[in-house]
Amino acid sequence: MKLPNFSLFKRTFISVVMSPRQIKAIKVNTKTGKVIKFAQIELPVGVIVNYRVKEKELLAKYLRELWDKNKIRDKYVGVVVPEFSTFTKSLELPNITDVEIAEALSFRMQEFLPTNVEDVVFDWKISKREKEKARVLVVAILKDVLFGYIDAVGAAGLSPLVVETPSMSIQRIIDKDPSGKMILYMGPSEAILVITAEQEIVASSVINSDNINSIVTTARQMLAHYSAVTVEKVMVSGVGLTQDLIQFLNYNLGRPVQFADVKAAGLLPGQVQDYLVGLSLQYKDPAEPASETTINLLPPSWADYYKTQSTGIRAWTLTLIASIIVWSTFLFVTIVFMVLRLQAQSLESSAADGKTGELNIAVTRVNEVNALAENVIKYNQSLVPPQAIINLLSDAKTEGISLNYYKVNYETGEVIIRGLAATRSNLLAFKNSVEALEKLSAVHLPVTSLVEETNISFEMSLSYSDFVAKNRAPVKLKI
């Protein structure tokens, strides 16, 4: 589910690329392709060790310094975490629904993760759907590693909208045709190898960039293991590239090696390669992690925070629109009332002269106004602001429950909510809590929602009693 256009997820952001040695930031006008701002700052030894943040406060300090020295005003950021700290896998599943894919991945991921699924934040996207199967790309990162970077970003007064890996950024900006290829990116401290086909990642690997022989060995192993993919060429990018290195790769990998000549207005060719990862992230759709078309490793707490803000905006907007309609109609009726009242008084004074025909016309118009006023009052009485329902559901929400979707049918009074329950007992407790509310009835929770024991995505329907309008006689115009 994607958020609406006025959601915070649709804001522009500045890319922040983290590495053990430095932080890079870049902002691009994606409509013109011109780089607006780019800057970097070196990190002292010990802030990030083995790709884990050891000094969060110090990392936040250097982020603020980078912002202050370069007069960067952006508060929303996209963060790229080091590839060494992540796990990327392309999996083949039966052609099942998106909900079933999410459930199946919890089991399949245990096959390649070195830890429990509960210890990681992961996201996935559908790379390809066929009649009998679906290809799914999964990216995961240990929670403590991810939170180290994101906590530092938050401590610096910044708000992360999207989190991804260098391999995904590199694939996005270099992989421009469907042919099979291997992409090599040379970073300051790590070299990333990515095999792609039909513009989707098939596999990736990360090696220390100081040892070219290890890079070649790993590349050969990947080409052999994924021999089903026809790799036609090797694309190289990054820093420290030389013609001798390209010829060395060409000789050892047995495939044409090409330099990825990416251009960006406002940067020199060497600067483009230096900022390539952050440059690519600028063209990513910052969809929320629940989207099945893109990968976003944003921690759930930040995603929930943005959803709450989005829900508030939607409720406020609906209330404002409803208020405008009601008050505009009321004002129109009042004006018509006054005009016709004057006409009625005028006709009364002339009734003695035999102008009964005009009086009858005025009476008809007054009756029409009375009918319109009655409809307006009935509509006003039946109007229920969205926040009334939201507040009730918030009061009923129990431990282990998060709500991320609601839909109201103002004609039938039916309300549909969706969310995630930590356990089955949490979900049952929430259902009982909702049923206990007087204004909510006909609570229905499908039995299928109780099959799983943990991490349960559910949908619940119910009725809201206040949608039944009270009968009240409207004040009618008298003549």
N, C-alpha and C positions, 0 to 999 in steps of 0.2 A: 504494500500500500504506500503510495507516494503522498506526500503532504501537499496541500493546495499552494497556489502560487504565492500567497501572502505569508507563507510559513517562513520561519527563520532559516530553514534549510535552503532557501532560494537566495540568500544573501551572497554578495561577493565576498571573497576572502583572500588573504595573502598566504602563500605557501611558505612553510617552515620545514626545512630539511635538517634532521638531527643526525649527527655522527659523533664518534668519540672525540674527534679533534676540533670540530667547528659546528656552527649553526649558520645556515644560509636562509635568506628570506628573499622572495621575489613576488612581484605583483604585475599582472598583465591586463591590459584592456583587451578582453577576448573578442570584442567586435572589430577592432582595428589591428590586433596582433602586436601592438606596440607595448614594450616593457615600460611600466610606469615607475617602478622602484625595484632596486636590487641591492643587497648588502649582505655581509657576512662578518662573523666575529669568531676569533679563535678561543678554544676552551682549554683551560689548564689541565694537566694530568690529574686524574682522580675524580673528576666530576662524573664521567661515564667510564665505567670499567667493565670489560667483557660485555659491552653493549647493554649494560644495566646502569640505570641512574643511581649513583651512590650519594650524591649531594643535591637533593631536590631544590633546596633554598638557593644554593649557589647557581644551579642551572637557571632558576627563575631570575636571579640577579643579572646574569649575562643576557637573558632574553630582554629584560627591561632596558639594559644598557644598549643593546642592539637597536631597540625601538627609539630610545631617546637620542642617541647619537645621529641616527639617520632620519629623525623626525617622521617616523611612521605613525600614522593615526589609526590604522586598521585595528579593530579589536577581535574580529572573527578570523580564524586561521584554519588552514588545512595542514596537517602534520604528517610528515613521512618519517617512519621509524626505521632503524637499521634492519637490513634484510637478515642478518645473522640471528636476530631475535624472533623470527617468524617461521611458520611452517606453511608451505603451499603445496596443494595436491589437487590433481584433476581426477575425479571419480566418475565411474559409469554406474548409473542406477536405472531401474525400470522406469518407464514413462508414467510416473505417478504425479499426484497433485503437489502443489508447492508446500502445503501443510505436511503432507506425507514425506516429502523430501527433507524437510527440517527435522522430522522425527528420525528418519533413516540415517541422517548424517551423524546424529549423536552416537550411533552404534558404529558406523563405518569409520569415523574419525579415530576411534580408539585403536584401530589397526596401525596407524602411522604416528600417532602422538606419543611422545615419551612420558606423558603424564595423564592424569584423569581429565576428561572433558570438562568437568566442573572447574578445573584450574585455569582454563583459557577463555579468552574472548574470541569468537570466530564469526565469520560472515561468509556467505556464499552467493554465487550467481549461476544462472543456467547458461552455459556456453552454447549448447545445441540441443534441440529436441528432435527426436525422430519418432517413427510410429511405435517402436517397441522399447526404446531406451532414451535416456537423457544424460548428457554430459554436464557435470557440475564442477565448477572451480571453487575450492574451499581455501580460505586463508585463516590461520589462527595465530594467536600470540599469547604468551603467558600473561595472566592478569597482573601479577606484581611487576612485570617488565613494562607492560603498557601503562599501568597507573603511575609508574615512576615518571614517564615522559609527560603524560596528560596532567598529573598533579602539578608538575613544575610549570606547565603552560597556564593552568588556572591561577597558580600563585603569582604569576607575572601579570595578572589582570587581563588575560586573553581568554577567548571562548573558542574551543575547537569545534569545527563543524564536520570535518572529515579526517579519517586516519587511514593511510594505506602504506604499501611497501614500495621500495624502489623498483622492483621487477615489474609491478603493474604500471608504474609511471613510464618506465622505459618502453614497455610494450606498446603503450598507448601512442607515444609520440613517434616511434620508429616504424612500427608494423603497419604499413599503409596498403598492403596488397595481400590477397588470400593465400599466396604461395607459402609453402613450408620454409622456415628459416630458423637459424640460430642467431640470437642477439647477445653480444658481449658488451657489457658496460663496465668500464674501469673507473672506480670511485677512489676517493682519497685513501681508504683503508680496506675496501672490499671490492672484489670483482664478481659480477653477477652474470650468470649464463641462463638464457631463457630460450626454450624451444617453442615455436608457435606454429599453428596451422589454422587457416581460415580466420586469421586475425584474433585468435584466442590462445591463451597460454596453455600449453600441454604439460610442460614441466619447467622447473627452475632450480638453480643451485647457486650457492654462494661460496666463494673461496677468498682467501687472503690475497690481495692484489699485488703483494710484493714478489710472488713466486710465479713466473710465467709458465714454468714447466708443470706446476700443479694445475694451472688453468687449462693447459692443453690436454693433460691427462684426464681431467674431469670432463672436458668437452667431448673427448673421444668416447668416454664411458657413457655419456648421455646419448650421443648419436647411436651407439650400439644398442643401448637399452630401448630406445624409442625408434627402432629401425622401421616400424610401421609408418612413421611420418617421413615423407619425402622432403628432406632438408636440401633445398636447392642452393642456398647461399648463406654466408655468415656476414652479419652486419655488426660493425664495431663502433663504439662511441665512448665518450668519457674523457678523462684527463690523462696526460702522459702518453698519448698515442704517437707512434712514429711509423714511418714507412717500412723500416726494418721489421717492426713488430707485425705489421700487416702481412708482409711477405713470409715471415716465420709461421704465422697462423695459416696462411694459404697453403704452404708446403706441408704442414703437419695435419691439417684437417681435410685436405683433399677436396676442398670446395672453394669457389670464388669468394674472396673476402672484400667487402665494400665498406667504405667509411660512411657513416650516417651523417650526411651533410644537412643538419637542421639549421634553419635560419630564424632569427627573431629580430624585429625592428627595435633598435636601441641597444643591442649587444653586439660586440665583436665576435667572430667565429669561436675564438678560444673561450670567451665568456659564456657563449651558448652551451658549450660542452660542460663547462664547470657548473652551470645552473640548470642542466638538462632535466633533472628529476623534478625540481620545483616548478620549472617552466611547464612541464607536462601536466602536473597536478592542477594548474590553473584552468585546464580545459576539462576537468572532471565534473560531472554532475554531482553536486553534494547531496545526493538522496540519502534519506535516513537508512539505518541498517536493515529495516524491515523490507526494503525494496529487493525484489528478486532479479533485477536487471543490472545491479552494480554492487561492488563490495565496499563496505565502510566499516572499519574496525573501531568506530567511536564507542567508548564505554557505555553500557546501558544507562548509567545514571545521567549522563549528559543527554542521551537520546530522550529519556523520560522528561528531563527538564525542558527541552525544546518542545516536546509534545504538549506539556502542560501549558506553556506559553501560547502554543498554536490553538489549543482548545479554548483558552480564555479569549483570544482574538476572535475566533469564530462565534462564540457565544455573545460577545459584545457586539459584533457586527450584525448578527441576526436580530438582537434586541433593538439596536439602533434603527434597522430597516423597518421592523414592525412598528416601532414608535412613530417613525416618520409617516408611515401609511395611515395609522390611526389618527394622528393629529391633523394630517392634511385633509382627511375625509371629514373630520369633525369641524375643521375651519370652513370647509366648503359648505357643509350642511348649515352651519351657523349663518353664513352670508346669505345663502338662499332663503333661510328662515326669515331673516330680517327684511329682505327685499319683498318676499311674498306677503309678509305681515303689513308692510306699508301699502302694498297693492290692495290687500284685503280691506284695510281701513279706508282707502280711497274709494273702493267700490261700495262699501257700506254707506258712505256719505252720499253717493250718487244713486243709491237704490231707489230713492223716492222719485227719481226722474225716469224710472222704468228700465234701467240698464241691467236687467236681471241676467241677460246672456253672458255679459262679462263677469258677473259675480259667480256664475256657475263654473266658468273657466278657472277662476281663481280658486274656487273650492276644490276642483279636480287637482290643481297643482299642489295645493296644500296637502291633500291626501297623499300625493306622490312623495312629498317631502317627509311626511310622517312615516311612510313605509321605508324610505331610505334611512331615516334616523333610527328606526327600529332595527334594521339590519346592521347599522354601524355599532349600536350598543351591544347587540348580540355578539358581534365579532370581537368587540373590546372585552366583553366578559369571558369569552372562550379563549382569549389569548393567554398562553402560558409561556413566560420567558424561559429560554433554554437553561439558564443557570439554576432554575428551580429543580430541574431534573438532575443536573450535574451535582448540585449540593446534596440531594438525597442519596445518590449513588456514592458520593464521597463519604457520607456519614455511615453508609452500610459497608464500605470496603473494610475488609479484615486483613489480618497479617498474611503476607505472602501473595497478595493480589495486586496486579498492576493493570489498569485499564488504558487502552490505547485507541478505542474507536467507539462511537455511538451514532445512532441514526434514529430520528423521531419522525413518525408518521402523524401529522397533525390532524388528519381526517379520522383515523381509527384509534388513535391514542396508543398505538403499539410502539415500543422502544426496543431497539436491538443494541446490545453492547458486546464488545469483544475485548479480550485481554489475555493475560498470562498468569497462571497459578503455579506457585512453587511446588505444591503437593496436592494430592487428591483431597486430603482432609481440609486444606486451606480453601479449595474450591467449594466443598460441601458447606463449610462454615460460612462462606460468602453467600451462597444460595439461601441458607437459612436466615442470614442477616437481612437479605433483600425481602424475603417473604414476610419478615416480621414488621416491615414498614406498612402502615395503614393505606397510604396512597398508591402503593404498588401491588399489583395482583397478577394472576395468570402467569406466574414465573415459570419459565420452561428452560430446562438445561438438557440438551441431548445426552442420551446414555453413552454415546461414543466419546463424549468429553471425559468420561470417568474411566476409560480403558487404561490410560497411562497413569503412572504413580507420581511422576515428577515432571516439571517443566511443561505444563499442560496449556496448550492454546485452546481457548474456549469461546463459544458464542452463546449468549443468553438472551431470550426474549421475554418481555413483560409488558403489562398495561399500566398506564398512569391515569388515575381516576379523575384528576382535576381537569381533564380535557372535556368532561361533561359540563356544558354551559348551564349556569343557573338561570332560572326563569325570572325575569324582572321586567315589569311593564315600562316601556319607554314613555317619556313625557311627550305628549303629542301637541301639535300646534292647533289652537282653537280659533275659530272665526265667528 
